Structures are given as C-alpha cells and as structure tokens.
Amino acid sequence: MTFDIAFFAAMVPAVILMGLAKGGFSGLGLLSLPLMALVVSPVQAAAIMLPLLIAQDVVTVWSYRREFDRPNLAMLMPGALLGILAGYLLAARVSDAAVGLAVGVISIGFSLRRLLGANLATAPAKPAALAPATFWGAISGFTSMIAHAGGPPFQIYVLPQRLPPAIYVGTNAIFFAAMNLIKVAPYLALGQFSAANLTASAALFPIAIAATLAGVWLVRRVPPERFYTIIYWLLLAVGAKLLFDGMRGLL
C-alpha cells in the first residue's frame, strides 16, 4: 500500500461520505468501501475503515447521548446479535452478492412505496413493536456481517416511526456503534489490524472526525420533513446500488 495521490484521492472522499453518514445522513456510507477498493483490496478497505468507524461512532454517540430511543434499542439489539452470529456461522456458505441483491430489492420497494404512496410530512407514524424490531434487527445484523449492508434493514423498521431527526440519528448511532465493536474480534482473529492498515487509519482520522461533526451540524439544521425525504431518497439510491452490485456479482 502506497500513500500517494491516488490513495488519498480515493480515501478522502470515502471517509467524508462515511462521516456525513455517521453524522446522520444514512446511506452515503455505502459508497465509501467501493471508493476505497479502487486503491486497496475490499478486505483491506474494510479493515482500514473499522477504526475510523469506531472513532466516528464515539463522536456521534457523544453528540446524541441524550437523544435516542431506548425502547427501540432494547427491542432491536437481541435480534441484531442473533443476526451477527448467524452471519458469522454462515459467512462461508452465503453469497455476498445474493444478500446485497435481496436487500437492494427490499430497499427500493420500501422507499418507492413511501415516496410515491404518501405525503411524508403527513404520513401517520407507526409505533415501535417487538416482533418487527426483532426481525429487522436480525436482518440488519446478518447483512452487516455478510455484506456490510446493515443500514437499509434498520431504516425500513425505524423510518416509518417518524422519530424526531435527532432521536433517529442517536438511535442509529448507538445501534451501529455496538455492532462495530462486536466486529473487532473477528478482524483481530483475521489479522487485519496490521501496521500498514492502522497507519492508513491514523492518517485519515482527522478527516473522519471533521466529516462526522459536519454531518451532526447539518442534521440539526434540516427541517424534519425535508430530513426524512432526503433519507428516503438516499435509501432508494443505496437500494439501487446494492441491486446493481448483487446482479453483477451473481452474473
């Protein structure tokens, strides 16, 4: 791995996108690993990103430490842990492309239904419920472990509740911070925290923190109805990308 212009040309935008995603604009982060994979292997890209994700999680969780939905987290986490365990046990038997394709189709259908079928500003909010929380939490944990695509299942469950933007972002932050910490053990076991990877993470650290703070700042200044419209469009774009990557991988 060489720290040249090409390296930083791919890495810096990737880290900025992930920072904005961590700050609240969920979905942008899915573009980060493909950008990084232009200059390093996908596995190495994920290993470089994980310490940055954890650092960004600290910033986001601290920023929203009083703004999160405790009942949602309590209902989501048991399913997420089961999903991560299933992903770990089945990783060698399940195709990343097939998982991405399935998540992409679900995300596109869900976001189009919400964007075209109702006025987002007046759509009735759905309450949190244990059964769907357990189901989508498990899907989120599984897809996060298999294909780094845990965001869309989480959004499909939480977005219809129309939580205040800060509460939505805080709940998202704590949920994925917990999952990223769980992933540390497998990365250590695989020997992915090499000196080169950690050096790359350290070089990108200031950009990661600044981008996350920028995302937090923007979320607090976007009106709720506009915020949710943006998130649904991002979910649609993420679904389209997962669909495209999944089809390409299978073919």
ZATOR-327880 format. One record per residue (C-alpha): residue number from 1; y negated, x, z negated; residue in one letter. Coordinates in pm, whole numbers, plus 50000, padded with zeros to 5 digits. Example, Ala and Ser with C-alpha at 12.3 -4.5 7.8 and 13.67 -1.06 7.14 Angstrom:
% ZATOR-327880
REC     k       Y       X       Z   r
REC     1   50450   51230   49220   A
REC     2   50106   51367   49286   S
//
This chain:
% ZATOR-327880
REC     k       Y       X       Z   r
REC     1   50000   50000   50000   M
REC     2   49664   50147   50110   T
REC     3   49331   50042   49960   F
REC     4   49145   50037   50290   D
REC     5   48902   49799   50462   I
REC     6   49186   49579   50593   A
REC     7   49330   49547   50242   F
REC     8   49004   49427   50089   F
REC     9   48918   49211   50394   A
REC    10   49230   49005   50323   A
REC    11   49243   49032   49945   M
REC    12   48883   48950   49854   V
REC    13   48868   48609   50032   P
REC    14   49215   48528   49894   A
REC    15   49103   48596   49536   V
REC    16   48778   48400   49586   I
REC    17   48974   48098   49713   L
REC    18   49211   48118   49418   M
REC    19   48917   48147   49178   G
REC    20   48750   47835   49320   L
REC    21   49085   47655   49294   A
REC    22   49124   47760   48931   K
REC    23   48766   47653   48866   G
REC    24   48854   47301   48973   G
REC    25   48885   47268   49350   F
REC    26   49264   47241   49354   S
REC    27   49432   47317   49684   G
REC    28   49222   47608   49802   L
REC    29   49453   47848   49619   G
REC    30   49742   47769   49852   L
REC    31   49560   47965   50123   L
REC    32   49548   48280   49911   S
REC    33   49904   48413   49942   L
REC    34   49917   48377   50324   P
REC    35   49593   48578   50345   L
REC    36   49729   48847   50114   M
REC    37   50056   48853   50306   A
REC    38   49863   48984   50608   L
REC    39   49843   49326   50441   V
REC    40   50132   49327   50188   V
REC    41   50470   49154   50163   S
REC    42   50471   48795   50027   P
REC    43   50664   48905   49717   V
REC    44   50415   49186   49651   Q
REC    45   50124   48947   49714   A
REC    46   50261   48708   49451   A
REC    47   50309   48998   49206   A
REC    48   49950   49120   49257   I
REC    49   49818   48767   49217   M
REC    50   50007   48674   48897   L
REC    51   49799   48892   48655   P
REC    52   49485   48762   48826   L
REC    53   49606   48404   48789   L
REC    54   49665   48458   48417   I
REC    55   49317   48610   48377   A
REC    56   49167   48317   48569   Q
REC    57   49368   48077   48352   D
REC    58   49206   48230   48043   V
REC    59   48858   48168   48188   V
REC    60   48937   47811   48296   T
REC    61   49119   47712   47978   V
REC    62   48833   47852   47767   W
REC    63   48574   47672   47982   S
REC    64   48756   47339   47941   Y
REC    65   48906   47399   47595   R
REC    66   48764   47069   47466   R
REC    67   48810   46874   47789   E
REC    68   49172   46791   47867   F
REC    69   49411   46502   47835   D
REC    70   49660   46571   47556   R
REC    71   49894   46275   47627   P
REC    72   49930   46378   47993   N
REC    73   50018   46734   47897   L
REC    74   50269   46615   47638   A
REC    75   50440   46396   47897   M
REC    76   50426   46648   48185   L
REC    77   50547   46967   48016   M
REC    78   50909   46873   47933   P
REC    79   50972   46775   48296   G
REC    80   50795   47090   48417   A
REC    81   51019   47312   48202   L
REC    82   51328   47142   48342   L
REC    83   51191   47186   48694   G
REC    84   51126   47558   48642   I
REC    85   51478   47604   48501   L
REC    86   51628   47416   48798   A
REC    87   51421   47626   49039   G
REC    88   51539   47947   48873   Y
REC    89   51905   47841   48886   L
REC    90   51887   47709   49244   L
REC    91   51647   47963   49395   A
REC    92   51919   48132   49596   A
REC    93   52052   47801   49733   R
REC    94   51733   47616   49822   V
REC    95   51521   47691   50128   S
REC    96   51151   47756   50059   D
REC    97   51076   47602   50398   A
REC    98   51263   47280   50319   A
REC    99   51085   47240   49985   V
REC   100   50746   47308   50144   G
REC   101   50819   47060   50423   L
REC   102   50914   46785   50176   A
REC   103   50609   46845   49956   V
REC   104   50387   46853   50266   G
REC   105   50510   46516   50391   V
REC   106   50467   46355   50047   I
REC   107   50117   46505   50005   S
REC   108   49998   46388   50347   I
REC   109   50131   46037   50294   G
REC   110   49980   46010   49947   F
REC   111   49636   46146   50040   S
REC   112   49610   45936   50359   L
REC   113   49707   45622   50168   R
REC   114   49435   45689   49912   R
REC   115   49167   45795   50161   L
REC   116   49227   45515   50413   L
REC   117   49357   45236   50194   G
REC   118   49095   45206   49924   A
REC   119   48739   45287   49827   N
REC   120   48787   45587   49598   L
REC   121   48479   45504   49397   A
REC   122   48607   45154   49306   T
REC   123   48986   45203   49314   A
REC   124   49142   45092   48982   P
REC   125   49265   45375   48763   A
REC   126   49634   45395   48675   K
REC   127   49733   45473   48316   P
REC   128   49941   45775   48217   A
REC   129   50310   45689   48180   A
REC   130   50612   45887   48059   L
REC   131   50857   45817   48345   A
REC   132   50630   45923   48634   P
REC   133   50492   46212   48427   A
REC   134   50844   46345   48367   T
REC   135   50940   46301   48732   F
REC   136   50629   46461   48886   W
REC   137   50618   46728   48615   G
REC   138   50975   46829   48706   A
REC   139   50891   46830   49078   I
REC   140   50583   47041   49008   S
REC   141   50780   47293   48803   G
REC   142   51057   47311   49062   F
REC   143   50827   47352   49365   T
REC   144   50615   47605   49177   S
REC   145   50924   47816   49108   M
REC   146   51073   47782   49456   I
REC   147   50776   47772   49692   A
REC   148   50459   47829   49481   H
REC   149   50361   47469   49561   A
REC   150   50332   47307   49218   G
REC   151   49982   47171   49273   G
REC   152   50045   46870   49501   P
REC   153   50307   46700   49277   P
REC   154   50073   46740   48978   F
REC   155   49786   46588   49178   Q
REC   156   49999   46298   49302   I
REC   157   50063   46200   48940   Y
REC   158   49720   46268   48787   V
REC   159   49467   46182   49061   L
REC   160   49527   45801   49052   P
REC   161   49428   45804   48684   Q
REC   162   49070   45888   48788   R
REC   163   49008   46107   48485   L
REC   164   48656   46248   48448   P
REC   165   48644   46566   48666   P
REC   166   48616   46800   48367   A
REC   167   48916   46634   48196   I
REC   168   49118   46653   48518   Y
REC   169   49037   47024   48566   V
REC   170   49105   47107   48200   G
REC   171   49443   46932   48209   T
REC   172   49528   47110   48534   N
REC   173   49421   47445   48385   A
REC   174   49636   47420   48072   I
REC   175   49937   47287   48262   F
REC   176   49945   47570   48516   F
REC   177   49844   47836   48264   A
REC   178   50161   47752   48072   A
REC   179   50372   47770   48389   M
REC   180   50221   48106   48494   N
REC   181   50303   48256   48155   L
REC   182   50661   48136   48189   I
REC   183   50683   48316   48526   K
REC   184   50601   48654   48370   V
REC   185   50960   48711   48253   A
REC   186   51120   48675   48599   P
REC   187   50859   48908   48752   Y
REC   188   50929   49168   48483   L
REC   189   51302   49133   48547   A
REC   190   51245   49188   48919   L
REC   191   51033   49499   48855   G
REC   192   50733   49358   49038   Q
REC   193   50472   49486   48791   F
REC   194   50463   49833   48948   S
REC   195   50176   50078   48905   A
REC   196   50055   50008   49261   A
REC   197   50058   49631   49214   N
REC   198   49880   49648   48878   L
REC   199   49619   49885   49026   T
REC   200   49551   49633   49303   A
REC   201   49523   49355   49045   S
REC   202   49276   49561   48842   A
REC   203   49062   49634   49150   A
REC   204   49038   49262   49227   L
REC   205   48988   49150   48867   F
REC   206   48602   49123   48867   P
REC   207   48608   48911   49184   I
REC   208   48875   48683   49037   A
REC   209   48669   48616   48723   I
REC   210   48342   48564   48913   A
REC   211   48504   48319   49158   A
REC   212   48660   48119   48873   T
REC   213   48326   48091   48693   L
REC   214   48167   47978   49021   A
REC   215   48431   47707   49055   G
REC   216   48369   47585   48698   V
REC   217   47993   47578   48766   W
REC   218   48036   47376   49087   L
REC   219   48275   47121   48935   V
REC   220   48027   47037   48659   R
REC   221   47760   46961   48920   R
REC   222   47958   46748   49166   V
REC   223   47942   46368   49107   P
REC   224   48284   46222   49010   P
REC   225   48324   46004   49323   E
REC   226   48242   46298   49550   R
REC   227   48467   46530   49348   F
REC   228   48772   46307   49397   Y
REC   229   48700   46262   49767   T
REC   230   48691   46642   49804   I
REC   231   49018   46680   49611   I
REC   232   49197   46419   49824   Y
REC   233   49083   46591   50143   W
REC   234   49198   46927   50004   L
REC   235   49534   46773   49918   L
REC   236   49560   46643   50275   L
REC   237   49483   46991   50411   A
REC   238   49735   47151   50174   V
REC   239   49999   46898   50279   G
REC   240   49936   46975   50646   A
REC   241   49971   47347   50580   K
REC   242   50294   47300   50384   L
REC   243   50428   47077   50663   L
REC   244   50343   47337   50928   F
REC   245   50487   47629   50727   D
REC   246   50800   47430   50645   G
REC   247   50865   47332   51007   M
REC   248   50803   47689   51125   R
REC   249   51040   47823   50859   G
REC   250   51318   47581   50947   L
REC   251   51282   47635   51321   L
//
